Amino acid sequence: MRRLNEGLPYIVIVLMGIGGMSCAPTSSTIKSTVDLGPWPAGSSPQEIGKRVAARFIESPHQNFGRPGPPARITYPEVCTWYGSLTFAKVSNDGELLKQLVARFEPLFNEEKSLIPISDHVDHTVFASVPFETYMQTRDPRYLEIGKDMADKQWGEPFGSRATPQAWAYYRLGYTWQTRMWIDDMFMITAAQAQAYRAIGDRTYIDRAAKEMVIYLDTLQMPNGLFYHAPDVPFFWGRGNGWMAAGTAELLRSLPEDHPNRPRIMEGFKTMMASLLKFQGEDGMWRQLIDRPESWQETSSTGMFTFAFITGVKNGWLDANTYGPAARKAWLALIQYINEDADVREVCEGTNKKNDYQYYIDRKRNVGDMHGQAPILWCATALLR
């Protein structure tokens, strides 16, 4: 028999009921959880999550690797903050929660200008942080900020982004912030799903589901993967990662009787089956998923791992097939965390471009929050 630390998954199905964490129910009561451990020393989600969350606490606001502070909180920081909050909850770490709340407090006062304006998907995803903080603290100040942002995402277009295209999507019942980049399917669904969890109004999850369907119909290819955008025919790793993680987040709370749930579940499972085929022998995925000559990339690997774990834990994916793949990916991914708890081999912030070399030549960052966030999501998912 192979040793556990050689990567053989040890899967235990434990029958138990798990309740929701907020006033909005999850899609269904989970009837089983899958334990992918035990873990080799230093590799457990508790240990890794604590290290990476502590690194976030001590980190200043990032500005996409540029010098100086950002004009507003950037979405990679938001995603890492959200991951730290969810990890604090599942690990029952009250001290971590206290530190995360303290990080937000200046945003009510002297740093208020750092709160993004809800005029773009990359800005509106910020709402996920005050919603999560509200659900854990019940401080209404956070709910007010989150609700205002989530509502403006489906309100009338405004400002310089109120283009004819924005108005066209708005009139069709989609968010005016629709741009048909796969990145959006985490940014939009995270804000609206969190609004549903915090407030309990089904309007929010209906919005996210409607939006998800048009992205699935437009961008998912027959092989299950997604082009970065309609005019960019490349299967970029992190772009697909945003879709994988966003779909998993949406399905966690999408009601079982929702009319769009079958379509979204179909898209999710089709994608997961394709990702399984493209996972490397080392457990990683690549900067361009289907190009073996491209480099192993950590942010996409983390997002795919999160989707696998979430799918297995909720019973959407076969545990015997995807459980071993999830464990293998986690054990591979954490090897890229250095002694400072910074993740390396993270693709820098990336625009869309119809150019193969553009994606291959993207800078490989260390400690970029695009890569820190998925580690925390995975740690949370493994502990749920």
TORSELUM-356965 format. One record per residue (C-alpha): residue number from 0; z, x negated, y negated. Coordinates in Angstrom, 1 decimal. Layout:
N
+-----+--------+--------+--------+
!  nr !      w !      u !      v !
+-----+--------+--------+--------+
! NUM !      Z !      X !      Y !
...
+-----+--------+--------+--------+
! end
This chain:
384
+-----+--------+--------+--------+
!  nr !      w !      u !      v !
+-----+--------+--------+--------+
!   0 !    0.0 !    0.0 !    0.0 !
!   1 !   -0.8 !   -1.3 !   -3.5 !
!   2 !    2.0 !   -1.9 !   -5.9 !
!   3 !    2.5 !    0.5 !   -8.8 !
!   4 !    2.1 !   -2.1 !  -11.4 !
!   5 !   -1.5 !   -2.7 !  -10.1 !
!   6 !   -2.4 !    0.6 !  -11.6 !
!   7 !   -2.0 !    3.0 !   -8.7 !
!   8 !   -0.8 !    6.3 !  -10.3 !
!   9 !    2.3 !    7.8 !   -9.0 !
!  10 !    1.9 !   11.5 !   -9.6 !
!  11 !    4.6 !   14.0 !   -9.2 !
!  12 !    4.1 !   17.7 !   -9.8 !
!  13 !    7.4 !   19.2 !  -11.1 !
!  14 !    7.4 !   23.0 !  -11.3 !
!  15 !    9.1 !   24.0 !  -14.5 !
!  16 !    8.7 !   26.3 !  -17.5 !
!  17 !    8.2 !   24.9 !  -21.0 !
!  18 !    8.7 !   26.9 !  -24.1 !
!  19 !    6.9 !   26.5 !  -27.4 !
!  20 !    8.5 !   24.5 !  -30.2 !
!  21 !    7.7 !   26.8 !  -33.1 !
!  22 !    7.3 !   30.4 !  -34.1 !
!  23 !    3.7 !   30.4 !  -32.8 !
!  24 !    3.3 !   30.3 !  -29.0 !
!  25 !    1.3 !   27.7 !  -27.2 !
!  26 !   -1.7 !   29.1 !  -25.3 !
!  27 !    0.3 !   29.7 !  -22.2 !
!  28 !    3.6 !   28.6 !  -20.5 !
!  29 !    2.9 !   25.4 !  -18.7 !
!  30 !    3.7 !   25.8 !  -15.1 !
!  31 !    3.7 !   22.2 !  -14.1 !
!  32 !    4.0 !   18.8 !  -15.7 !
!  33 !    2.5 !   15.6 !  -14.2 !
!  34 !    4.6 !   12.5 !  -14.3 !
!  35 !    2.3 !    9.5 !  -14.4 !
!  36 !    5.1 !    7.0 !  -14.0 !
!  37 !    7.2 !    5.2 !  -13.1 !
!  38 !    6.1 !    2.5 !  -15.5 !
!  39 !    6.2 !   -1.3 !  -15.3 !
!  40 !    8.9 !   -2.8 !  -17.6 !
!  41 !    8.0 !   -2.5 !  -21.3 !
!  42 !    5.1 !   -0.1 !  -20.7 !
!  43 !    6.9 !    3.3 !  -20.7 !
!  44 !    5.9 !    5.8 !  -23.4 !
!  45 !    9.5 !    5.8 !  -24.7 !
!  46 !    9.4 !    2.0 !  -25.3 !
!  47 !    5.9 !    1.8 !  -26.7 !
!  48 !    6.3 !    4.9 !  -28.9 !
!  49 !    9.5 !    3.6 !  -30.4 !
!  50 !    7.9 !    0.2 !  -31.2 !
!  51 !    4.8 !    1.7 !  -32.8 !
!  52 !    6.8 !    4.3 !  -34.7 !
!  53 !    9.2 !    1.7 !  -36.0 !
!  54 !    6.1 !   -0.3 !  -37.2 !
!  55 !    4.9 !    2.7 !  -39.1 !
!  56 !    8.2 !    3.2 !  -40.8 !
!  57 !    8.1 !   -0.3 !  -42.2 !
!  58 !    4.4 !   -0.1 !  -43.2 !
!  59 !    3.4 !    0.6 !  -46.8 !
!  60 !    0.7 !    3.2 !  -47.6 !
!  61 !   -2.6 !    1.7 !  -46.3 !
!  62 !   -5.8 !    1.7 !  -48.3 !
!  63 !   -8.4 !    1.2 !  -45.5 !
!  64 !   -7.8 !   -2.6 !  -45.5 !
!  65 !   -8.5 !   -2.9 !  -49.2 !
!  66 !   -5.9 !   -4.6 !  -51.5 !
!  67 !   -3.5 !   -2.5 !  -53.4 !
!  68 !   -2.0 !    1.0 !  -52.8 !
!  69 !   -4.4 !    3.9 !  -52.2 !
!  70 !   -5.0 !    6.6 !  -54.8 !
!  71 !   -3.8 !    9.2 !  -52.2 !
!  72 !   -2.4 !    9.1 !  -48.7 !
!  73 !   -5.3 !    8.4 !  -46.4 !
!  74 !   -6.1 !   10.2 !  -43.2 !
!  75 !   -5.3 !    7.3 !  -40.8 !
!  76 !   -1.8 !    7.2 !  -42.2 !
!  77 !   -1.6 !   11.0 !  -41.9 !
!  78 !   -2.5 !   10.8 !  -38.2 !
!  79 !    0.0 !    8.0 !  -37.6 !
!  80 !    2.7 !   10.0 !  -39.5 !
!  81 !    2.0 !   13.1 !  -37.4 !
!  82 !    2.1 !   11.1 !  -34.2 !
!  83 !    5.5 !    9.5 !  -35.3 !
!  84 !    6.8 !   13.0 !  -36.0 !
!  85 !    5.8 !   14.4 !  -32.6 !
!  86 !    7.2 !   11.4 !  -30.9 !
!  87 !   10.5 !   11.8 !  -32.7 !
!  88 !   10.6 !   15.3 !  -31.4 !
!  89 !    9.8 !   14.7 !  -27.8 !
!  90 !   12.1 !   11.7 !  -27.6 !
!  91 !   14.9 !   13.5 !  -29.4 !
!  92 !   15.1 !   10.6 !  -31.9 !
!  93 !   17.1 !   12.0 !  -34.9 !
!  94 !   17.2 !    8.7 !  -36.7 !
!  95 !   13.4 !    8.3 !  -36.5 !
!  96 !   13.0 !   11.9 !  -37.9 !
!  97 !   15.4 !   11.0 !  -40.7 !
!  98 !   13.3 !    8.0 !  -41.6 !
!  99 !   10.1 !   10.0 !  -41.5 !
! 100 !   11.6 !   12.6 !  -43.8 !
! 101 !   12.7 !    9.9 !  -46.2 !
! 102 !    9.2 !    8.6 !  -46.3 !
! 103 !    8.0 !   12.0 !  -47.6 !
! 104 !   10.7 !   12.6 !  -50.2 !
! 105 !    9.0 !   10.6 !  -53.0 !
! 106 !    6.0 !   12.8 !  -52.6 !
! 107 !    8.0 !   15.6 !  -54.1 !
! 108 !    8.7 !   13.6 !  -57.1 !
! 109 !    7.5 !   10.2 !  -58.5 !
! 110 !    4.7 !    9.8 !  -55.9 !
! 111 !    3.5 !   13.4 !  -56.0 !
! 112 !    0.0 !   12.2 !  -57.0 !
! 113 !   -0.4 !   10.6 !  -53.6 !
! 114 !   -0.7 !   14.0 !  -51.9 !
! 115 !   -4.4 !   14.6 !  -51.4 !
! 116 !   -6.3 !   17.4 !  -52.9 !
! 117 !   -7.6 !   19.9 !  -50.3 !
! 118 !  -11.3 !   19.4 !  -51.1 !
! 119 !  -12.5 !   17.5 !  -48.0 !
! 120 !  -11.6 !   17.4 !  -44.3 !
! 121 !  -10.2 !   13.9 !  -44.6 !
! 122 !   -7.9 !   15.1 !  -47.3 !
! 123 !   -6.9 !   18.5 !  -45.9 !
! 124 !   -5.7 !   17.0 !  -42.6 !
! 125 !   -2.6 !   15.8 !  -44.6 !
! 126 !   -1.3 !   19.4 !  -44.1 !
! 127 !   -0.5 !   18.6 !  -40.5 !
! 128 !    2.4 !   16.3 !  -41.7 !
! 129 !    4.3 !   18.8 !  -43.9 !
! 130 !    3.8 !   21.5 !  -41.3 !
! 131 !    5.3 !   19.3 !  -38.5 !
! 132 !    8.1 !   18.3 !  -40.8 !
! 133 !    8.8 !   21.9 !  -41.6 !
! 134 !    8.9 !   22.9 !  -38.0 !
! 135 !   11.5 !   20.2 !  -37.3 !
! 136 !   13.6 !   20.6 !  -40.5 !
! 137 !   12.9 !   24.2 !  -41.6 !
! 138 !   12.8 !   22.9 !  -45.2 !
! 139 !   10.5 !   25.4 !  -47.0 !
! 140 !    9.2 !   22.8 !  -49.4 !
! 141 !    7.1 !   21.4 !  -46.6 !
! 142 !    5.7 !   24.8 !  -45.6 !
! 143 !    4.6 !   25.5 !  -49.1 !
! 144 !    2.6 !   22.3 !  -49.3 !
! 145 !    1.0 !   22.7 !  -45.9 !
! 146 !    0.1 !   26.4 !  -46.3 !
! 147 !   -1.5 !   25.8 !  -49.7 !
! 148 !   -3.8 !   23.1 !  -48.2 !
! 149 !   -4.7 !   25.1 !  -45.1 !
! 150 !   -5.5 !   28.2 !  -47.2 !
! 151 !   -7.7 !   26.2 !  -49.6 !
! 152 !   -9.7 !   24.8 !  -46.7 !
! 153 !  -11.0 !   28.4 !  -46.1 !
! 154 !  -10.9 !   29.5 !  -49.8 !
! 155 !  -13.8 !   29.4 !  -52.2 !
! 156 !  -15.4 !   26.0 !  -52.7 !
! 157 !  -14.2 !   24.2 !  -55.8 !
! 158 !  -14.7 !   21.0 !  -57.8 !
! 159 !  -17.5 !   18.5 !  -57.4 !
! 160 !  -17.7 !   19.4 !  -53.7 !
! 161 !  -18.7 !   23.0 !  -54.3 !
! 162 !  -22.3 !   22.3 !  -53.3 !
! 163 !  -24.9 !   24.9 !  -52.2 !
! 164 !  -24.2 !   23.8 !  -48.6 !
! 165 !  -20.5 !   24.4 !  -49.0 !
! 166 !  -21.1 !   27.9 !  -50.4 !
! 167 !  -23.4 !   28.6 !  -47.5 !
! 168 !  -20.8 !   27.7 !  -44.9 !
! 169 !  -18.2 !   29.6 !  -46.8 !
! 170 !  -20.3 !   32.8 !  -46.8 !
! 171 !  -20.7 !   32.5 !  -43.0 !
! 172 !  -17.0 !   32.4 !  -42.4 !
! 173 !  -16.7 !   28.7 !  -41.8 !
! 174 !  -14.8 !   26.3 !  -44.0 !
! 175 !  -16.7 !   25.1 !  -47.0 !
! 176 !  -15.7 !   21.6 !  -46.0 !
! 177 !  -18.0 !   21.7 !  -43.0 !
! 178 !  -20.2 !   18.7 !  -42.8 !
! 179 !  -21.2 !   18.4 !  -39.1 !
! 180 !  -19.6 !   15.0 !  -38.4 !
! 181 !  -17.7 !   15.0 !  -35.1 !
! 182 !  -14.7 !   13.4 !  -37.0 !
! 183 !  -14.1 !   16.9 !  -38.5 !
! 184 !  -13.1 !   18.4 !  -35.3 !
! 185 !   -9.7 !   16.6 !  -35.4 !
! 186 !   -9.3 !   16.9 !  -39.2 !
! 187 !  -10.0 !   20.6 !  -39.4 !
! 188 !   -8.4 !   21.7 !  -36.2 !
! 189 !   -5.2 !   19.7 !  -36.8 !
! 190 !   -4.6 !   21.3 !  -40.1 !
! 191 !   -5.3 !   24.9 !  -39.0 !
! 192 !   -3.6 !   24.6 !  -35.6 !
! 193 !   -0.5 !   23.3 !  -37.2 !
! 194 !   -0.6 !   26.2 !  -39.7 !
! 195 !   -0.7 !   28.6 !  -36.7 !
! 196 !    2.2 !   26.8 !  -35.0 !
! 197 !    4.3 !   26.8 !  -38.2 !
! 198 !    3.5 !   30.2 !  -39.6 !
! 199 !    2.5 !   32.2 !  -36.5 !
! 200 !   -0.5 !   33.9 !  -38.2 !
! 201 !   -3.4 !   34.0 !  -35.8 !
! 202 !   -5.8 !   33.8 !  -38.7 !
! 203 !   -5.4 !   30.0 !  -38.7 !
! 204 !   -6.2 !   29.5 !  -35.1 !
! 205 !   -9.1 !   31.9 !  -35.3 !
! 206 !  -10.6 !   29.7 !  -38.1 !
! 207 !  -10.2 !   26.5 !  -36.0 !
! 208 !  -11.7 !   28.1 !  -32.9 !
! 209 !  -14.7 !   29.5 !  -34.8 !
! 210 !  -15.3 !   26.1 !  -36.4 !
! 211 !  -15.0 !   24.3 !  -33.1 !
! 212 !  -17.7 !   26.5 !  -31.5 !
! 213 !  -20.4 !   25.7 !  -34.1 !
! 214 !  -19.7 !   22.0 !  -33.7 !
! 215 !  -19.9 !   22.2 !  -30.0 !
! 216 !  -23.2 !   24.1 !  -30.2 !
! 217 !  -24.6 !   21.7 !  -32.7 !
! 218 !  -23.5 !   18.2 !  -31.6 !
! 219 !  -22.7 !   18.2 !  -27.9 !
! 220 !  -25.5 !   16.7 !  -25.8 !
! 221 !  -26.4 !   17.6 !  -22.2 !
! 222 !  -24.4 !   14.6 !  -21.0 !
! 223 !  -21.2 !   16.1 !  -22.5 !
! 224 !  -20.9 !   13.5 !  -25.3 !
! 225 !  -21.4 !   14.0 !  -29.0 !
! 226 !  -23.7 !   12.5 !  -31.5 !
! 227 !  -21.8 !   11.3 !  -34.6 !
! 228 !  -23.9 !   13.8 !  -36.7 !
! 229 !  -27.2 !   15.6 !  -36.1 !
! 230 !  -29.2 !   12.8 !  -37.7 !
! 231 !  -27.2 !    9.9 !  -36.0 !
! 232 !  -28.1 !    9.9 !  -32.3 !
! 233 !  -25.3 !    7.5 !  -31.1 !
! 234 !  -22.3 !    8.2 !  -29.0 !
! 235 !  -19.8 !    6.4 !  -31.3 !
! 236 !  -16.4 !    5.9 !  -29.6 !
! 237 !  -13.9 !    7.0 !  -32.2 !
! 238 !  -16.1 !    9.8 !  -33.3 !
! 239 !  -16.1 !   11.2 !  -29.8 !
! 240 !  -12.4 !   10.4 !  -29.8 !
! 241 !  -11.7 !   12.7 !  -32.7 !
! 242 !  -13.6 !   15.5 !  -30.9 !
! 243 !  -11.7 !   14.9 !  -27.6 !
! 244 !   -8.3 !   14.8 !  -29.3 !
! 245 !   -9.1 !   17.7 !  -31.7 !
! 246 !  -10.2 !   19.9 !  -28.8 !
! 247 !   -7.1 !   19.1 !  -26.8 !
! 248 !   -4.9 !   19.9 !  -29.8 !
! 249 !   -6.7 !   23.2 !  -30.4 !
! 250 !   -6.5 !   24.3 !  -26.7 !
! 251 !   -2.7 !   23.6 !  -26.6 !
! 252 !   -2.2 !   26.5 !  -28.9 !
! 253 !   -5.3 !   28.7 !  -28.6 !
! 254 !   -4.2 !   32.0 !  -27.0 !
! 255 !   -5.4 !   32.6 !  -23.5 !
! 256 !   -7.1 !   35.8 !  -24.5 !
! 257 !   -9.0 !   34.3 !  -27.4 !
! 258 !  -12.7 !   35.1 !  -27.2 !
! 259 !  -13.7 !   31.5 !  -28.0 !
! 260 !  -11.4 !   29.9 !  -25.5 !
! 261 !  -13.9 !   29.9 !  -22.5 !
! 262 !  -16.6 !   28.2 !  -24.7 !
! 263 !  -14.2 !   25.6 !  -26.0 !
! 264 !  -12.7 !   24.9 !  -22.6 !
! 265 !  -16.2 !   24.5 !  -21.2 !
! 266 !  -17.1 !   22.0 !  -23.9 !
! 267 !  -13.8 !   20.1 !  -23.3 !
! 268 !  -14.2 !   19.9 !  -19.5 !
! 269 !  -17.8 !   18.8 !  -19.8 !
! 270 !  -16.9 !   16.1 !  -22.2 !
! 271 !  -14.0 !   14.9 !  -20.0 !
! 272 !  -16.2 !   14.7 !  -17.0 !
! 273 !  -18.6 !   12.5 !  -18.9 !
! 274 !  -15.9 !   10.3 !  -20.3 !
! 275 !  -14.6 !    9.7 !  -16.8 !
! 276 !  -17.9 !    8.3 !  -15.7 !
! 277 !  -18.0 !    5.9 !  -18.7 !
! 278 !  -14.5 !    4.6 !  -18.4 !
! 279 !  -14.6 !    0.9 !  -17.7 !
! 280 !  -13.1 !   -0.8 !  -14.6 !
! 281 !  -10.4 !   -2.2 !  -16.9 !
! 282 !   -9.5 !    1.3 !  -18.1 !
! 283 !  -11.1 !    1.1 !  -21.5 !
! 284 !  -13.9 !    2.7 !  -23.3 !
! 285 !  -16.4 !    1.0 !  -25.6 !
! 286 !  -17.4 !    1.1 !  -29.3 !
! 287 !  -20.7 !    2.9 !  -28.2 !
! 288 !  -19.6 !    4.8 !  -25.1 !
! 289 !  -22.8 !    4.5 !  -23.1 !
! 290 !  -23.7 !    0.9 !  -24.1 !
! 291 !  -22.0 !   -1.6 !  -21.7 !
! 292 !  -22.9 !   -4.4 !  -24.0 !
! 293 !  -20.7 !   -3.0 !  -26.8 !
! 294 !  -17.1 !   -4.0 !  -27.1 !
! 295 !  -13.9 !   -2.5 !  -25.8 !
! 296 !  -12.4 !   -0.4 !  -28.6 !
! 297 !   -8.8 !    0.8 !  -28.8 !
! 298 !   -8.8 !    3.8 !  -31.1 !
! 299 !  -11.3 !    5.7 !  -29.0 !
! 300 !   -9.6 !    4.7 !  -25.8 !
! 301 !   -6.3 !    6.0 !  -27.2 !
! 302 !   -7.9 !    9.3 !  -28.2 !
! 303 !   -9.6 !    9.8 !  -24.8 !
! 304 !   -6.4 !    8.9 !  -23.0 !
! 305 !   -4.5 !   11.5 !  -25.1 !
! 306 !   -7.1 !   14.1 !  -24.1 !
! 307 !   -6.9 !   13.2 !  -20.4 !
! 308 !   -3.1 !   13.3 !  -20.5 !
! 309 !   -3.0 !   16.7 !  -22.3 !
! 310 !   -5.6 !   18.1 !  -20.0 !
! 311 !   -3.7 !   17.1 !  -16.9 !
! 312 !   -0.3 !   18.2 !  -18.2 !
! 313 !   -1.6 !   21.6 !  -19.1 !
! 314 !   -3.5 !   22.1 !  -15.8 !
! 315 !   -7.0 !   22.1 !  -17.4 !
! 316 !   -8.0 !   18.9 !  -15.6 !
! 317 !   -7.5 !   18.1 !  -11.9 !
! 318 !   -4.4 !   15.9 !  -11.7 !
! 319 !   -5.7 !   13.9 !   -8.7 !
! 320 !   -8.8 !   12.9 !  -10.6 !
! 321 !   -7.8 !   12.5 !  -14.2 !
! 322 !   -4.2 !   11.5 !  -13.6 !
! 323 !   -5.1 !    8.1 !  -12.2 !
! 324 !   -7.7 !    7.6 !  -15.0 !
! 325 !   -5.1 !    8.5 !  -17.7 !
! 326 !   -2.5 !    6.1 !  -16.3 !
! 327 !   -5.1 !    3.3 !  -16.0 !
! 328 !   -6.2 !    3.8 !  -19.6 !
! 329 !   -2.6 !    3.8 !  -20.9 !
! 330 !   -1.7 !    0.6 !  -19.1 !
! 331 !   -4.9 !   -1.0 !  -20.4 !
! 332 !   -4.5 !    0.2 !  -23.9 !
! 333 !   -1.0 !   -1.1 !  -24.4 !
! 334 !   -2.1 !   -4.6 !  -23.6 !
! 335 !   -3.8 !   -4.6 !  -27.0 !
! 336 !   -0.5 !   -4.2 !  -28.8 !
! 337 !    0.7 !   -7.5 !  -30.2 !
! 338 !    4.2 !   -8.8 !  -30.8 !
! 339 !    4.3 !   -7.1 !  -34.2 !
! 340 !    3.5 !   -3.7 !  -32.6 !
! 341 !    0.0 !   -3.8 !  -34.2 !
! 342 !   -3.0 !   -2.6 !  -32.2 !
! 343 !   -6.0 !   -4.9 !  -32.2 !
! 344 !   -9.7 !   -4.3 !  -31.5 !
! 345 !   -9.7 !   -1.2 !  -33.8 !
! 346 !  -13.0 !   -0.2 !  -35.3 !
! 347 !  -12.8 !   -0.2 !  -39.1 !
! 348 !  -13.3 !    3.0 !  -41.1 !
! 349 !  -16.9 !    4.0 !  -40.4 !
! 350 !  -19.5 !    6.1 !  -42.1 !
! 351 !  -22.4 !    7.6 !  -40.3 !
! 352 !  -25.7 !    5.7 !  -40.1 !
! 353 !  -28.8 !    6.0 !  -37.9 !
! 354 !  -28.6 !    2.3 !  -37.0 !
! 355 !  -27.4 !    0.9 !  -33.6 !
! 356 !  -26.5 !   -2.5 !  -35.1 !
! 357 !  -24.3 !   -0.8 !  -37.7 !
! 358 !  -22.0 !    0.5 !  -35.1 !
! 359 !  -22.0 !   -2.7 !  -33.0 !
! 360 !  -21.2 !   -4.9 !  -36.0 !
! 361 !  -18.2 !   -2.8 !  -37.3 !
! 362 !  -15.2 !   -5.0 !  -38.1 !
! 363 !  -12.5 !   -5.2 !  -35.4 !
! 364 !   -9.2 !   -4.6 !  -37.2 !
! 365 !   -5.6 !   -5.4 !  -36.2 !
! 366 !   -2.9 !   -3.0 !  -37.2 !
! 367 !   -5.3 !   -0.4 !  -38.6 !
! 368 !   -3.7 !    3.0 !  -38.5 !
! 369 !   -6.8 !    4.4 !  -36.9 !
! 370 !   -5.5 !    2.6 !  -33.8 !
! 371 !   -1.8 !    3.0 !  -34.3 !
! 372 !   -2.0 !    6.8 !  -34.3 !
! 373 !   -3.5 !    7.4 !  -30.9 !
! 374 !   -0.8 !    5.3 !  -29.3 !
! 375 !    1.8 !    7.6 !  -30.6 !
! 376 !   -0.2 !   10.7 !  -29.6 !
! 377 !   -0.4 !    9.4 !  -26.0 !
! 378 !    3.3 !    8.5 !  -26.0 !
! 379 !    4.1 !   12.1 !  -27.1 !
! 380 !    1.8 !   13.6 !  -24.6 !
! 381 !    3.2 !   11.6 !  -21.7 !
! 382 !    6.7 !   12.8 !  -22.7 !
! 383 !    5.9 !   16.5 !  -23.2 !
+-----+--------+--------+--------+
! end
